[in-house]
């Protein structure tokens, strides 16, 4: 995958202030405020920064956390994991593999079949209706 490298100035021109704060400065939106938390559309969630497909809506579930949650990514190569020890916690940060944008965190308390909870900021996502990666393949 070809990585996208841009200056902060270039990102600021393309993203909303909230998207920039989250994707480029590792911010977090307040729980239960993002438009994709209770969203139930069918399609794929893409990176709001670069358009890379990150999650299939069939892997989305209501975790009760206040952020969109998924039990697996659209493909294993879509995301990168990083150790995050900020705010006195030990967590796994999730970033877009293509542009490096901060998406959220990964927790080991999700549902079957993976037991994973990808807890993602709505502002880091864009939605494309009906664009499943492979219509025959279940996530």
Backbone bond lengths (Angstrom), bond angles and torsions (degrees), N, CA, C in turn:
res aa  C-N    CA-C-N  psi(-1)  N-CA   C-N-CA  omega(-1)  CA-C   N-CA-C  phi
1 X - - - 1.450 - - 1.532 108.77 -
2 X 1.309 116.68 131.21 1.451 122.04 177.18 1.521 109.31 -78.28
3 X 1.323 116.35 124.84 1.466 121.63 -179.10 1.528 110.30 -78.86
4 X 1.315 115.66 144.09 1.451 122.34 176.30 1.526 107.77 -97.86
5 X 1.325 116.10 124.01 1.458 121.99 179.15 1.526 107.72 -121.49
6 X 1.330 116.66 123.26 1.456 122.48 178.50 1.523 109.38 -138.60
7 X 1.321 115.67 157.02 1.457 120.37 175.09 1.529 109.28 -77.41
8 X 1.321 116.22 163.87 1.468 119.71 175.48 1.523 110.51 -58.34
9 X 1.317 117.20 -38.04 1.461 120.96 178.86 1.520 112.31 -61.51
10 X 1.320 116.46 -41.68 1.467 120.54 177.99 1.525 110.83 -65.44
11 X 1.344 116.45 -43.32 1.467 119.48 178.82 1.530 110.66 -63.96
12 X 1.321 117.81 -40.55 1.469 121.23 -179.18 1.527 111.50 -61.10
13 X 1.321 117.95 -32.81 1.463 121.85 178.96 1.529 111.85 -71.70
14 X 1.332 117.56 -27.30 1.465 122.16 -175.01 1.520 114.44 -97.68
15 X 1.315 117.80 -24.50 1.462 122.09 -174.33 1.526 111.28 -108.92
16 X 1.332 115.79 155.37 1.462 119.19 170.94 1.531 107.74 -70.65
17 X 1.322 118.54 162.14 1.469 119.47 176.82 1.534 112.86 -55.01
18 X 1.339 117.68 -39.69 1.471 120.53 179.69 1.525 111.10 -68.73
19 X 1.320 117.71 -41.35 1.465 120.44 176.73 1.524 110.40 -62.40
20 X 1.320 117.49 -42.39 1.463 120.55 179.21 1.526 110.40 -62.18
21 X 1.331 116.51 -45.45 1.473 120.79 -179.79 1.518 111.75 -58.62
22 X 1.316 116.52 -40.57 1.466 119.91 -177.85 1.534 111.65 -82.19
23 X 1.315 117.06 -54.61 1.469 120.64 -175.06 1.530 113.47 -67.02
24 X 1.318 117.58 -41.81 1.460 120.55 -172.67 1.527 113.64 -101.14
25 X 1.351 117.46 -23.08 1.461 119.90 -177.99 1.526 112.69 -114.29
26 X 1.315 116.91 10.49 1.469 123.25 176.67 1.526 113.35 60.47
27 X 1.317 115.79 38.94 1.458 121.00 178.01 1.519 111.48 -80.08
28 X 1.323 115.44 175.58 1.464 122.36 177.48 1.517 108.33 -136.97
29 X 1.332 116.25 133.56 1.458 118.97 175.32 1.522 108.66 -79.44
30 X 1.321 115.95 156.32 1.463 119.91 178.42 1.525 109.76 -65.16
31 X 1.309 115.72 143.48 1.471 121.47 178.73 1.526 110.71 -56.95
32 X 1.318 115.67 144.16 1.469 125.31 176.37 1.531 114.17 65.40
33 X 1.338 118.44 15.89 1.465 120.62 -179.78 1.526 112.91 -108.26
34 X 1.310 119.00 -18.30 1.460 121.79 -176.19 1.521 112.52 -77.89
35 X 1.321 117.49 144.35 1.461 120.59 -177.51 1.531 115.30 -66.71
36 X 1.316 118.11 -18.25 1.466 119.37 -178.53 1.522 113.71 -96.74
37 X 1.334 118.54 -0.40 1.460 120.02 -179.58 1.528 111.59 -58.73
38 X 1.313 118.57 -53.23 1.470 122.14 -178.48 1.535 112.20 -101.43
39 X 1.302 116.84 8.08 1.467 122.92 -177.44 1.518 111.25 -64.87
40 X 1.343 117.32 138.90 1.462 121.12 -176.61 1.532 113.37 -126.07
41 X 1.323 118.66 19.90 1.461 121.09 179.82 1.519 112.40 -64.83
42 X 1.324 115.83 158.97 1.473 121.52 178.58 1.516 109.22 -106.83
43 X 1.325 115.29 124.31 1.458 121.38 -179.03 1.512 109.87 160.61
44 X 1.328 116.12 -147.53 1.465 120.28 179.96 1.520 110.41 -124.17
45 X 1.312 114.31 149.79 1.457 122.41 174.34 1.521 107.09 -100.22
46 X 1.322 114.41 128.99 1.458 121.25 -177.73 1.518 109.68 -114.06
47 X 1.329 116.39 162.28 1.454 121.48 174.78 1.524 107.83 -67.75
48 X 1.336 117.07 128.64 1.459 121.49 179.15 1.526 111.45 -68.55
49 X 1.318 116.72 -16.92 1.458 120.18 -179.68 1.515 114.15 -86.49
50 X 1.329 116.53 -40.09 1.472 118.74 -172.99 1.522 114.65 -129.81
51 X 1.331 118.94 -8.12 1.456 121.29 178.69 1.525 115.21 85.42
52 X 1.308 118.04 3.63 1.473 120.90 178.80 1.533 109.52 -65.53
53 X 1.335 117.48 135.33 1.459 121.32 177.15 1.525 109.16 -71.05
54 X 1.337 115.77 124.87 1.463 121.90 -175.87 1.519 113.57 -111.31
55 X 1.342 116.81 -44.99 1.461 120.97 -175.28 1.519 110.73 -140.13
56 X 1.309 115.45 146.71 1.461 124.00 174.13 1.531 106.37 -94.93
57 X 1.328 117.70 137.16 1.466 120.15 -178.05 1.523 112.73 -60.87
58 X 1.325 117.81 -22.00 1.469 120.05 178.82 1.522 112.19 -70.46
59 X 1.336 117.51 -12.02 1.460 121.63 177.30 1.531 111.63 -100.41
60 X 1.332 117.14 3.88 1.467 121.88 -179.85 1.536 109.43 -85.91
61 X 1.314 115.64 143.59 1.463 120.27 177.62 1.526 109.10 -149.11
62 X 1.312 116.61 163.97 1.458 122.14 178.89 1.522 109.02 -89.58
63 X 1.322 115.56 104.10 1.463 120.23 -179.45 1.524 112.12 -85.98
64 X 1.333 117.05 -13.84 1.456 120.83 -176.49 1.520 112.97 79.91
65 X 1.331 117.22 2.69 1.463 121.73 -176.49 1.521 113.36 -79.07
66 X 1.354 117.09 -22.11 1.455 120.64 -177.18 1.517 113.73 100.11
67 X 1.319 116.81 0.21 1.462 122.55 176.62 1.518 109.00 -127.92
68 X 1.336 117.80 153.09 1.464 119.45 174.54 1.529 109.13 -56.63
69 X 1.321 116.20 134.83 1.463 121.00 -178.55 1.519 109.85 -128.97
70 X 1.325 114.92 142.96 1.461 122.73 -178.32 1.522 108.27 -134.14
71 X 1.352 117.06 148.51 1.462 118.32 179.12 1.522 112.80 -93.11
72 X 1.340 117.98 -8.50 1.465 120.47 173.88 1.522 109.69 -165.16
73 X 1.354 116.98 155.58 1.463 120.53 176.86 1.529 110.85 -78.19
74 X 1.329 115.70 167.05 1.467 120.94 178.48 1.522 111.34 -63.96
75 X 1.332 116.75 -33.21 1.464 121.34 174.77 1.528 108.06 -150.81
76 X 1.327 116.98 152.30 1.467 119.51 -178.54 1.524 113.66 -61.43
77 X 1.330 117.69 -25.07 1.462 120.51 -177.40 1.525 113.54 -90.70
78 X 1.330 119.10 -0.68 1.471 122.17 -176.87 1.523 113.17 -73.52
79 X 1.329 117.10 -28.00 1.462 122.20 -174.20 1.510 111.97 -121.53
80 X 1.323 115.32 156.70 1.466 121.48 170.48 1.520 107.70 -122.38
81 X 1.312 116.30 146.82 1.460 122.36 179.77 1.522 109.63 -110.83
82 X 1.349 115.68 140.52 1.463 122.03 -179.34 1.524 108.76 -138.33
83 X 1.333 116.46 142.59 1.461 120.30 175.31 1.524 108.53 -69.57
84 X 1.325 117.23 133.81 1.462 123.28 -178.76 1.525 108.39 -128.99
85 X 1.325 115.95 114.08 1.469 119.74 179.09 1.533 110.87 -111.92
86 X 1.326 117.15 22.93 1.461 120.93 179.38 1.528 111.13 -72.25
87 X 1.320 115.77 159.67 1.463 123.71 176.50 1.527 112.81 57.37
88 X 1.331 117.15 28.52 1.455 121.65 177.46 1.519 114.73 69.67
89 X 1.333 117.06 18.07 1.465 121.36 -179.37 1.530 110.12 -119.75
90 X 1.320 115.69 158.38 1.456 122.82 172.98 1.521 107.15 -109.53
91 X 1.348 117.20 109.68 1.461 121.35 -176.62 1.521 109.87 -136.39
92 X 1.326 114.54 172.49 1.454 121.27 174.37 1.524 107.79 -111.86
93 X 1.322 115.59 112.54 1.458 121.22 177.49 1.520 109.19 -78.78
94 X 1.335 116.56 143.55 1.455 122.99 177.17 1.528 108.13 -113.41
95 X 1.340 115.94 129.00 1.460 121.23 175.74 1.525 109.75 -126.59
96 X 1.334 115.29 158.80 1.459 121.29 174.72 1.528 108.08 -69.11
97 X 1.315 116.94 129.27 1.464 120.78 -178.58 1.524 112.05 -67.72
98 X 1.317 117.47 -24.28 1.469 120.47 -175.76 1.536 112.64 -85.36
99 X 1.347 117.29 -44.82 1.470 118.75 -176.20 1.528 113.82 -114.69
100 X 1.327 117.66 -7.00 1.463 121.09 179.10 1.510 114.39 78.97
101 X 1.329 117.79 8.40 1.456 121.00 -179.26 1.517 112.40 -65.97
102 X 1.327 115.85 138.25 1.471 121.80 177.38 1.526 109.18 -70.50
103 X 1.324 115.56 128.36 1.463 120.99 -179.23 1.518 112.25 -107.95
104 X 1.314 117.07 -41.72 1.456 122.07 -175.99 1.517 109.84 163.38
105 X 1.340 115.95 -142.25 1.465 121.02 -176.77 1.523 111.24 -137.65
106 X 1.309 114.92 159.20 1.466 123.51 179.02 1.522 108.75 -111.65
107 X 1.338 115.34 131.57 1.467 121.35 179.72 1.532 109.57 -128.10
108 X 1.339 117.57 147.88 1.474 121.13 -177.53 1.525 113.51 -88.72
109 X 1.342 117.55 37.27 1.466 120.10 -177.06 1.531 112.43 -124.86
110 X 1.319 116.59 28.95 1.461 120.98 -178.98 1.514 113.03 -88.35
111 X 1.325 116.30 -179.48 1.467 121.57 -177.83 1.527 112.35 -82.19
112 X 1.327 115.92 172.99 1.456 121.59 171.76 1.531 107.15 -65.10
113 X 1.263 121.60 152.37 1.451 125.48 10.37 1.523 114.71 -91.06
114 X 1.356 119.59 -6.97 1.463 120.04 -173.47 1.522 114.03 -102.02
115 X 1.336 117.77 -25.36 1.457 120.38 -175.07 1.522 112.32 74.21
116 X 1.324 117.94 10.24 1.454 122.57 -177.50 1.528 110.99 -105.55
117 X 1.345 115.92 148.27 1.465 121.47 173.24 1.522 108.03 -126.66
118 X 1.312 115.14 107.05 1.455 121.91 173.67 1.527 105.43 -86.78
119 X 1.306 116.94 104.72 1.457 124.41 -175.04 1.534 106.52 -97.15
120 X 1.337 116.82 109.11 1.459 122.25 -165.75 1.533 111.57 -120.42
121 X 1.316 116.78 140.09 1.465 122.47 174.72 1.523 109.89 -72.27
122 X 1.328 117.35 130.73 1.467 121.40 177.29 1.525 111.69 -57.01
123 X 1.329 117.35 -38.51 1.468 120.89 -176.60 1.526 112.65 -65.32
124 X 1.314 117.65 -16.81 1.466 120.09 178.58 1.525 111.41 -89.77
125 X 1.329 117.21 -0.21 1.459 121.71 -175.70 1.525 113.15 -116.13
126 X 1.316 114.89 153.81 1.461 124.25 167.55 1.520 105.12 -129.34
127 X 1.323 117.65 150.03 1.466 120.49 -176.85 1.520 110.26 -114.43
128 X 1.331 115.48 136.53 1.466 121.88 175.53 1.520 107.32 -120.66
129 X 1.320 115.48 111.06 1.463 121.42 -175.39 1.523 112.12 -67.21
130 X 1.349 115.06 137.55 1.458 122.26 172.64 1.507 116.04 63.82
131 X 1.314 117.89 17.43 1.469 120.69 -175.86 1.523 111.65 -105.10
132 X 1.332 116.99 54.12 1.461 119.29 -179.42 1.516 110.54 -60.71
133 X 1.313 115.11 143.72 1.464 120.37 -179.16 1.526 110.47 -58.42
134 X 1.314 117.32 -45.39 1.473 122.52 176.24 1.523 106.55 -147.98
135 X 1.304 117.37 109.50 1.461 122.04 -173.84 1.524 113.13 -59.90
136 X 1.323 118.84 -26.55 1.462 121.35 -178.96 1.521 111.85 -84.16
137 X 1.301 116.48 -21.67 1.451 121.44 -173.56 1.528 109.57 -95.93
138 X 1.304 117.74 126.97 1.462 121.49 175.48 1.508 107.98 -86.00
139 X 1.321 117.26 145.74 1.472 120.17 -179.88 1.520 111.17 -66.43
